[in-house]
């Protein structure tokens, strides 16, 4: 048996990690240690029917730990993941601190599980939630057809901006509920101001009754950090360093679950029937694709679910060897906590 630590156990994703562990029929852990900031130390959380006291983040908190899962801000991971390694643990990090480090594997177990076992720094990174939402589907198609080019439009939930994003969207929805707004320029903003909501938002514009074509932070030449993550992380996970990728990341008024419209070009002919077979063969993918019945994935149907949901699969009319499809994934589960946990279980099997 192996010992596991959850660093950031009281946070949003840490809480989901505990829920995932509690839902498992069996787990390979002889001990589970909960670690968080000093202000959360002393709290007691129930894990697999037993109350466990949260301990403060400190070097000695990692003594005797085999695998430490981190769900903390980048700067905390950058400082403390190497500390965990120095105390004998393998660090599985959900932040962006190590994703593009050439000596740190970026792992999605359904796609590149073997990479988790080559880790010069003792650290394994978990991809960004947007990349993860499509990666099980893309990895399966790449194995079948050989991916060559990728164009993605993401429709990202407010929870991707953290608890501040969730709180802001809920406040905006309450401010416009029952109001006759959305009919003229500026009336949504006026309703928010009347409700006492500041113009300073995590989204840069009202999100209620709106979409915002910007997610992440600004980068060179008009790109955002989220769009560059989709490009760079897809290349690394699929081991396709020259993969052509273009992404547009959009924030939408959904609390949890990211959606993506994917336009993927392959090395040779593709067809919908074979793509359906590829998707249906993957245990972590649910295919919902009945256009005549208007059955397809939506965030409302996928939130709280572990699998990736795929639908609207079409062979592109004007682009050879290309498939278009729509994918939804819960960004707090598969997009963060679940994949991190699945990496940890993969490491146990090594």
C-alpha positions as a Markdown table, in Angstrom:
| # | Residue | x | y | z |
|---|---|---|---|---|
| 1 | Unk | 0.0 | 0.0 | 0.0 |
| 2 | Unk | 1.0 | 3.6 | -0.7 |
| 3 | Unk | 0.6 | 6.9 | 1.1 |
| 4 | Unk | -1.1 | 9.9 | -0.5 |
| 5 | Unk | -1.1 | 13.6 | 0.3 |
| 6 | Unk | -3.6 | 16.1 | -1.0 |
| 7 | Unk | -2.1 | 19.6 | -1.0 |
| 8 | Unk | -4.8 | 22.2 | -1.2 |
| 9 | Unk | -7.3 | 19.8 | 0.3 |
| 10 | Unk | -9.8 | 22.5 | 1.4 |
| 11 | Unk | -9.9 | 24.3 | -2.0 |
| 12 | Unk | -12.5 | 23.8 | -4.8 |
| 13 | Unk | -10.6 | 21.1 | -6.7 |
| 14 | Unk | -9.2 | 19.6 | -3.5 |
| 15 | Unk | -12.7 | 19.1 | -2.3 |
| 16 | Unk | -13.6 | 17.4 | -5.6 |
| 17 | Unk | -10.6 | 15.1 | -5.2 |
| 18 | Unk | -11.9 | 14.0 | -1.9 |
| 19 | Unk | -15.3 | 13.3 | -3.4 |
| 20 | Unk | -13.7 | 11.2 | -6.1 |
| 21 | Unk | -11.7 | 9.2 | -3.5 |
| 22 | Unk | -14.8 | 8.7 | -1.4 |
| 23 | Unk | -16.7 | 7.4 | -4.4 |
| 24 | Unk | -14.1 | 4.8 | -5.4 |
| 25 | Unk | -15.0 | 1.2 | -4.4 |
| 26 | Unk | -11.4 | 0.6 | -3.5 |
| 27 | Unk | -8.3 | 2.8 | -3.2 |
| 28 | Unk | -4.6 | 1.8 | -3.1 |
| 29 | Unk | -3.7 | 4.2 | -0.2 |
| 30 | Unk | -2.7 | 3.0 | 3.2 |
| 31 | Unk | -2.8 | 6.6 | 4.5 |
| 32 | Unk | -4.3 | 9.8 | 3.1 |
| 33 | Unk | -2.9 | 13.1 | 4.5 |
| 34 | Unk | -4.7 | 16.4 | 4.0 |
| 35 | Unk | -2.4 | 19.5 | 3.6 |
| 36 | Unk | -3.5 | 23.1 | 3.3 |
| 37 | Unk | -2.5 | 26.6 | 4.2 |
| 38 | Unk | -1.9 | 27.4 | 7.9 |
| 39 | Unk | -5.3 | 29.1 | 8.2 |
| 40 | Unk | -7.0 | 25.8 | 7.2 |
| 41 | Unk | -4.9 | 23.7 | 9.5 |
| 42 | Unk | -7.0 | 21.9 | 12.1 |
| 43 | Unk | -10.1 | 21.5 | 10.0 |
| 44 | Unk | -11.4 | 18.0 | 9.9 |
| 45 | Unk | -12.7 | 16.4 | 6.6 |
| 46 | Unk | -14.3 | 13.0 | 6.1 |
| 47 | Unk | -12.3 | 10.8 | 3.8 |
| 48 | Unk | -13.6 | 7.2 | 3.2 |
| 49 | Unk | -15.6 | 7.3 | 6.3 |
| 50 | Unk | -12.9 | 8.6 | 8.6 |
| 51 | Unk | -12.3 | 12.1 | 9.9 |
| 52 | Unk | -8.9 | 13.4 | 9.0 |
| 53 | Unk | -7.4 | 16.6 | 10.4 |
| 54 | Unk | -5.9 | 19.0 | 7.9 |
| 55 | Unk | -2.2 | 19.8 | 8.6 |
| 56 | Unk | -0.3 | 23.0 | 7.6 |
| 57 | Unk | 1.9 | 23.1 | 4.6 |
| 58 | Unk | 5.4 | 22.5 | 5.8 |
| 59 | Unk | 8.4 | 20.3 | 4.8 |
| 60 | Unk | 7.7 | 17.7 | 7.5 |
| 61 | Unk | 4.1 | 17.4 | 6.2 |
| 62 | Unk | 5.6 | 15.3 | 3.3 |
| 63 | Unk | 7.5 | 12.9 | 5.5 |
| 64 | Unk | 6.4 | 9.3 | 4.7 |
| 65 | Unk | 4.4 | 10.4 | 1.7 |
| 66 | Unk | 4.8 | 8.5 | -1.6 |
| 67 | Unk | 2.6 | 10.6 | -3.8 |
| 68 | Unk | 1.6 | 14.2 | -3.2 |
| 69 | Unk | -1.2 | 15.7 | -5.4 |
| 70 | Unk | -1.0 | 19.5 | -5.6 |
| 71 | Unk | -4.0 | 21.8 | -6.2 |
| 72 | Unk | -2.6 | 25.2 | -5.3 |
| 73 | Unk | -1.6 | 28.4 | -7.2 |
| 74 | Unk | 1.4 | 28.2 | -9.5 |
| 75 | Unk | 3.7 | 30.0 | -7.2 |
| 76 | Unk | 2.9 | 27.7 | -4.3 |
| 77 | Unk | 3.5 | 24.6 | -6.5 |
| 78 | Unk | 6.7 | 26.0 | -7.8 |
| 79 | Unk | 8.0 | 26.3 | -4.3 |
| 80 | Unk | 6.6 | 23.3 | -2.6 |
| 81 | Unk | 6.5 | 20.5 | -5.2 |
| 82 | Unk | 10.3 | 20.3 | -5.2 |
| 83 | Unk | 10.1 | 20.2 | -1.4 |
| 84 | Unk | 7.8 | 17.2 | -1.5 |
| 85 | Unk | 10.2 | 15.5 | -3.9 |
| 86 | Unk | 13.1 | 16.2 | -1.7 |
| 87 | Unk | 11.2 | 14.4 | 1.2 |
| 88 | Unk | 10.7 | 11.3 | -1.0 |
| 89 | Unk | 7.4 | 11.9 | -2.7 |
| 90 | Unk | 6.4 | 12.0 | -6.3 |
| 91 | Unk | 4.6 | 15.3 | -6.9 |
| 92 | Unk | 1.5 | 15.4 | -9.2 |
| 93 | Unk | 0.8 | 19.0 | -9.9 |
| 94 | Unk | -2.4 | 20.5 | -11.1 |
| 95 | Unk | -1.0 | 24.1 | -11.5 |
| 96 | Unk | 0.6 | 25.6 | -14.6 |
| 97 | Unk | 4.0 | 25.8 | -12.9 |
| 98 | Unk | 5.6 | 22.8 | -14.6 |
| 99 | Unk | 3.5 | 22.0 | -17.6 |
| 100 | Unk | 5.9 | 23.2 | -20.2 |
| 101 | Unk | 9.1 | 22.1 | -18.4 |
| 102 | Unk | 10.8 | 19.7 | -20.7 |
| 103 | Unk | 11.8 | 17.5 | -17.7 |
| 104 | Unk | 8.3 | 17.2 | -16.4 |
| 105 | Unk | 5.8 | 14.9 | -18.3 |
| 106 | Unk | 2.4 | 16.3 | -19.0 |
| 107 | Unk | 0.0 | 13.4 | -18.7 |
| 108 | Unk | -3.5 | 12.3 | -19.6 |
| 109 | Unk | -3.6 | 8.7 | -18.6 |
| 110 | Unk | -5.9 | 7.6 | -21.5 |
| 111 | Unk | -3.5 | 9.2 | -24.0 |
| 112 | Unk | 0.1 | 9.0 | -22.7 |
| 113 | Unk | 0.2 | 7.1 | -19.4 |
| 114 | Unk | 3.7 | 5.8 | -20.1 |
| 115 | Unk | 5.0 | 9.4 | -19.9 |
| 116 | Unk | 4.2 | 9.5 | -16.1 |
| 117 | Unk | 7.0 | 6.9 | -15.5 |
| 118 | Unk | 9.8 | 9.1 | -16.9 |
| 119 | Unk | 10.1 | 12.1 | -14.6 |
| 120 | Unk | 13.6 | 13.4 | -14.0 |
| 121 | Unk | 12.5 | 16.0 | -11.5 |
| 122 | Unk | 10.1 | 13.7 | -9.7 |
| 123 | Unk | 7.1 | 15.8 | -10.8 |
| 124 | Unk | 4.2 | 14.9 | -13.1 |
| 125 | Unk | 2.1 | 17.8 | -14.5 |
| 126 | Unk | -1.6 | 17.9 | -15.1 |
| 127 | Unk | -2.8 | 19.8 | -18.2 |
| 128 | Unk | -5.0 | 22.9 | -18.2 |
| 129 | Unk | -8.7 | 22.1 | -17.9 |
| 130 | Unk | -9.5 | 23.4 | -21.5 |
| 131 | Unk | -7.0 | 21.1 | -23.1 |
| 132 | Unk | -8.1 | 18.2 | -20.9 |
| 133 | Unk | -11.7 | 18.6 | -21.9 |
| 134 | Unk | -10.9 | 17.5 | -25.4 |
| 135 | Unk | -7.8 | 15.4 | -25.0 |
| 136 | Unk | -9.4 | 12.0 | -24.4 |
| 137 | Unk | -11.3 | 12.4 | -27.7 |
| 138 | Unk | -8.3 | 13.8 | -29.6 |
| 139 | Unk | -6.0 | 11.2 | -28.3 |
| 140 | Unk | -8.3 | 8.4 | -29.5 |
| 141 | Unk | -8.6 | 9.9 | -32.9 |
| 142 | Unk | -4.9 | 10.5 | -33.2 |
| 143 | Unk | -4.2 | 6.9 | -32.5 |
| 144 | Unk | -6.7 | 5.9 | -35.2 |
| 145 | Unk | -6.0 | 8.5 | -37.9 |
| 146 | Unk | -2.9 | 10.5 | -37.1 |
| 147 | Unk | -3.6 | 14.1 | -36.2 |
| 148 | Unk | -2.1 | 16.8 | -38.4 |
| 149 | Unk | -3.9 | 20.1 | -37.8 |
| 150 | Unk | -6.2 | 21.4 | -35.1 |
| 151 | Unk | -8.6 | 24.4 | -34.9 |
| 152 | Unk | -10.5 | 24.8 | -31.7 |
| 153 | Unk | -13.1 | 27.2 | -30.3 |
| 154 | Unk | -13.6 | 26.8 | -26.6 |
| 155 | Unk | -16.7 | 27.8 | -24.6 |
| 156 | Unk | -15.4 | 28.0 | -21.1 |
| 157 | Unk | -17.3 | 28.0 | -17.8 |
| 158 | Unk | -17.0 | 30.7 | -15.2 |
| 159 | Unk | -15.5 | 28.3 | -12.7 |
| 160 | Unk | -12.4 | 28.2 | -14.9 |
| 161 | Unk | -11.7 | 31.7 | -13.4 |
| 162 | Unk | -11.9 | 30.2 | -9.9 |
| 163 | Unk | -14.4 | 30.9 | -7.1 |
| 164 | Unk | -14.3 | 34.6 | -8.0 |
| 165 | Unk | -15.7 | 33.7 | -11.4 |
| 166 | Unk | -18.4 | 31.5 | -10.0 |
| 167 | Unk | -19.5 | 34.2 | -7.4 |
| 168 | Unk | -19.5 | 36.9 | -10.1 |
| 169 | Unk | -21.6 | 35.0 | -12.6 |
| 170 | Unk | -24.1 | 34.1 | -9.9 |
| 171 | Unk | -24.4 | 37.7 | -8.8 |
| 172 | Unk | -24.8 | 38.9 | -12.4 |
| 173 | Unk | -27.5 | 36.3 | -13.0 |
| 174 | Unk | -29.4 | 37.4 | -9.9 |
| 175 | Unk | -29.0 | 41.1 | -11.0 |
| 176 | Unk | -30.6 | 40.5 | -14.4 |
| 177 | Unk | -33.2 | 37.8 | -13.4 |
| 178 | Unk | -36.7 | 39.0 | -14.2 |
| 179 | Unk | -35.4 | 42.2 | -15.7 |
| 180 | Unk | -36.3 | 43.4 | -19.3 |
| 181 | Unk | -32.7 | 43.5 | -20.4 |
| 182 | Unk | -30.7 | 42.2 | -23.3 |
| 183 | Unk | -32.6 | 44.3 | -25.8 |
| 184 | Unk | -30.3 | 47.2 | -26.3 |
| 185 | Unk | -26.7 | 48.1 | -26.0 |
| 186 | Unk | -25.5 | 48.6 | -22.4 |
| 187 | Unk | -28.7 | 47.6 | -20.6 |
| 188 | Unk | -27.1 | 44.5 | -19.0 |
| 189 | Unk | -24.3 | 46.6 | -17.7 |
| 190 | Unk | -26.9 | 49.1 | -16.3 |
| 191 | Unk | -28.7 | 46.3 | -14.5 |
| 192 | Unk | -25.5 | 45.1 | -12.9 |
| 193 | Unk | -24.6 | 48.6 | -11.8 |
| 194 | Unk | -28.1 | 49.1 | -10.4 |
| 195 | Unk | -27.5 | 45.9 | -8.3 |
| 196 | Unk | -24.3 | 47.4 | -7.0 |
| 197 | Unk | -21.9 | 45.2 | -8.9 |
| 198 | Unk | -18.5 | 46.8 | -9.8 |
| 199 | Unk | -17.3 | 47.0 | -13.4 |
| 200 | Unk | -14.2 | 45.2 | -12.3 |
| 201 | Unk | -14.9 | 41.6 | -13.1 |
| 202 | Unk | -12.9 | 38.4 | -13.7 |
| 203 | Unk | -14.2 | 38.4 | -17.3 |
| 204 | Unk | -13.5 | 41.9 | -18.5 |
| 205 | Unk | -17.2 | 42.4 | -19.5 |
| 206 | Unk | -20.6 | 41.3 | -18.3 |
| 207 | Unk | -21.1 | 37.5 | -18.6 |
| 208 | Unk | -24.8 | 37.2 | -17.8 |
| 209 | Unk | -26.8 | 37.1 | -21.1 |
| 210 | Unk | -23.4 | 37.5 | -22.9 |
| 211 | Unk | -20.3 | 35.7 | -24.1 |
| 212 | Unk | -16.8 | 37.2 | -23.8 |
| 213 | Unk | -14.2 | 36.3 | -26.5 |
| 214 | Unk | -11.3 | 36.3 | -24.1 |
| 215 | Unk | -10.2 | 33.8 | -21.4 |
| 216 | Unk | -6.9 | 33.9 | -19.5 |
| 217 | Unk | -4.4 | 36.7 | -19.6 |
| 218 | Unk | -3.2 | 38.8 | -22.6 |
| 219 | Unk | -0.1 | 37.5 | -24.4 |
| 220 | Unk | 1.8 | 38.7 | -27.5 |
| 221 | Unk | 0.1 | 39.4 | -30.8 |
| 222 | Unk | -3.4 | 39.4 | -29.4 |
| 223 | Unk | -3.4 | 35.8 | -28.1 |
| 224 | Unk | -4.4 | 34.8 | -24.6 |
| 225 | Unk | -2.8 | 32.5 | -22.1 |
| 226 | Unk | -5.6 | 30.0 | -22.5 |
| 227 | Unk | -5.3 | 29.8 | -26.3 |
| 228 | Unk | -1.5 | 29.3 | -26.0 |
| 229 | Unk | -2.0 | 26.5 | -23.4 |
| 230 | Unk | -4.3 | 24.7 | -25.9 |
| 231 | Unk | -1.6 | 24.9 | -28.5 |
| 232 | Unk | 1.4 | 24.1 | -26.5 |
| 233 | Unk | -0.1 | 21.5 | -24.2 |
| 234 | Unk | -1.7 | 19.6 | -27.1 |
| 235 | Unk | 1.6 | 19.4 | -28.8 |
| 236 | Unk | 3.3 | 18.0 | -25.7 |
| 237 | Unk | 0.7 | 15.5 | -24.7 |
| 238 | Unk | 0.4 | 14.0 | -28.2 |
| 239 | Unk | 4.1 | 14.2 | -28.8 |
| 240 | Unk | 3.5 | 16.3 | -31.9 |
| 241 | Unk | 5.9 | 19.3 | -31.5 |
| 242 | Unk | 5.0 | 20.6 | -35.0 |
| 243 | Unk | 1.3 | 20.2 | -34.8 |
| 244 | Unk | -0.5 | 23.2 | -36.3 |
| 245 | Unk | -3.0 | 24.6 | -33.8 |
| 246 | Unk | -5.2 | 27.6 | -33.6 |
| 247 | Unk | -7.5 | 28.3 | -30.7 |
| 248 | Unk | -10.1 | 30.9 | -29.8 |
| 249 | Unk | -11.2 | 30.8 | -26.1 |
| 250 | Unk | -14.5 | 32.2 | -25.2 |
| 251 | Unk | -16.1 | 32.6 | -21.7 |
| 252 | Unk | -19.8 | 31.7 | -21.5 |
| 253 | Unk | -22.4 | 32.1 | -18.8 |
| 254 | Unk | -22.1 | 28.5 | -17.5 |
| 255 | Unk | -21.0 | 27.7 | -13.9 |
| 256 | Unk | -19.1 | 24.4 | -14.6 |
| 257 | Unk | -18.2 | 22.4 | -17.7 |
| 258 | Unk | -16.2 | 23.5 | -20.6 |
| 259 | Unk | -17.3 | 22.9 | -24.2 |
| 260 | Unk | -15.2 | 22.9 | -27.4 |
| 261 | Unk | -15.9 | 22.9 | -31.1 |
| 262 | Unk | -13.1 | 20.9 | -32.6 |
| 263 | Unk | -12.0 | 21.0 | -36.3 |
| 264 | Unk | -9.3 | 18.3 | -36.6 |
| 265 | Unk | -7.4 | 17.3 | -39.8 |
| 266 | Unk | -5.7 | 13.9 | -40.1 |
| 267 | Unk | -3.1 | 12.2 | -42.2 |
| 268 | Unk | -5.6 | 10.4 | -44.4 |
| 269 | Unk | -9.3 | 9.7 | -45.0 |
| 270 | Unk | -11.7 | 9.8 | -42.1 |
| 271 | Unk | -15.4 | 9.1 | -41.8 |
| 272 | Unk | -18.1 | 9.5 | -39.2 |
| 273 | Unk | -18.9 | 5.8 | -38.7 |
| 274 | Unk | -15.3 | 5.0 | -37.9 |
| 275 | Unk | -15.0 | 8.0 | -35.6 |
| 276 | Unk | -18.1 | 6.8 | -33.8 |
| 277 | Unk | -16.5 | 3.4 | -33.3 |
| 278 | Unk | -13.3 | 5.0 | -32.0 |
| 279 | Unk | -15.2 | 7.1 | -29.5 |
| 280 | Unk | -17.5 | 4.2 | -28.4 |
| 281 | Unk | -14.5 | 2.0 | -27.7 |
| 282 | Unk | -13.1 | 4.5 | -25.1 |
| 283 | Unk | -14.2 | 3.8 | -21.5 |
| 284 | Unk | -13.8 | 7.5 | -20.6 |
| 285 | Unk | -15.9 | 8.8 | -23.5 |
| 286 | Unk | -19.7 | 9.0 | -23.8 |
| 287 | Unk | -20.9 | 9.4 | -27.4 |
| 288 | Unk | -24.1 | 11.3 | -27.6 |
| 289 | Unk | -24.7 | 11.9 | -31.3 |
| 290 | Unk | -28.3 | 11.7 | -32.6 |
| 291 | Unk | -28.8 | 14.7 | -34.8 |
| 292 | Unk | -32.3 | 13.8 | -35.9 |
| 293 | Unk | -33.4 | 13.6 | -32.3 |
| 294 | Unk | -31.4 | 16.7 | -31.4 |
| 295 | Unk | -29.4 | 14.7 | -28.9 |
| 296 | Unk | -25.9 | 16.0 | -28.3 |
| 297 | Unk | -23.7 | 17.0 | -25.3 |
| 298 | Unk | -24.4 | 20.2 | -23.3 |
| 299 | Unk | -22.8 | 21.5 | -20.1 |
| 300 | Unk | -26.1 | 21.0 | -18.2 |
| 301 | Unk | -26.0 | 17.3 | -19.0 |
| 302 | Unk | -22.3 | 16.8 | -18.3 |
| 303 | Unk | -21.6 | 18.8 | -15.1 |
| 304 | Unk | -20.7 | 16.5 | -12.2 |
| 305 | Unk | -19.8 | 13.6 | -14.6 |
| 306 | Unk | -16.4 | 12.0 | -15.0 |
| 307 | Unk | -16.4 | 11.1 | -18.7 |
| 308 | Unk | -15.8 | 13.3 | -21.7 |
| 309 | Unk | -19.0 | 13.6 | -23.8 |
| 310 | Unk | -18.7 | 13.9 | -27.6 |
| 311 | Unk | -21.3 | 14.6 | -30.3 |
| 312 | Unk | -22.1 | 16.6 | -33.4 |
| 313 | Unk | -19.5 | 14.4 | -35.3 |
| 314 | Unk | -19.4 | 15.5 | -38.9 |
| 315 | Unk | -17.0 | 14.9 | -41.9 |
| 316 | Unk | -16.0 | 18.4 | -43.0 |
| 317 | Unk | -17.6 | 19.4 | -46.3 |
| 318 | Unk | -14.8 | 21.5 | -47.7 |
| 319 | Unk | -11.7 | 20.2 | -45.9 |
| 320 | Unk | -10.3 | 16.8 | -46.8 |
| 321 | Unk | -9.5 | 14.3 | -44.1 |
| 322 | Unk | -11.1 | 16.5 | -41.5 |
| 323 | Unk | -13.7 | 15.9 | -38.7 |
| 324 | Unk | -15.7 | 18.4 | -36.8 |
| 325 | Unk | -17.2 | 17.5 | -33.4 |
| 326 | Unk | -18.4 | 19.0 | -30.1 |
| 327 | Unk | -17.1 | 17.9 | -26.8 |
| 328 | Unk | -18.0 | 18.7 | -23.2 |
| 329 | Unk | -16.1 | 18.0 | -20.0 |
| 330 | Unk | -16.5 | 19.0 | -16.4 |
| 331 | Unk | -13.6 | 21.3 | -15.9 |
| 332 | Unk | -13.4 | 20.7 | -12.1 |
| 333 | Unk | -13.5 | 16.9 | -12.4 |
| 334 | Unk | -11.8 | 15.5 | -15.5 |
| 335 | Unk | -10.4 | 19.0 | -16.2 |
| 336 | Unk | -8.6 | 19.0 | -12.9 |
| 337 | Unk | -9.2 | 16.7 | -9.9 |
| 338 | Unk | -10.0 | 13.5 | -11.7 |
| 339 | Unk | -7.1 | 13.5 | -14.1 |
| 340 | Unk | -4.7 | 14.4 | -11.3 |
| 341 | Unk | -6.0 | 11.5 | -9.3 |
| 342 | Unk | -5.9 | 9.1 | -12.2 |
| 343 | Unk | -2.2 | 10.1 | -12.7 |
| 344 | Unk | -1.6 | 9.2 | -9.0 |
| 345 | Unk | -3.3 | 5.8 | -9.5 |
| 346 | Unk | -1.2 | 5.3 | -12.6 |
| 347 | Unk | 2.0 | 5.9 | -10.6 |
| 348 | Unk | 0.9 | 3.2 | -8.1 |
| 349 | Unk | 0.9 | 0.7 | -10.9 |
| 350 | Unk | 4.5 | 1.5 | -11.8 |
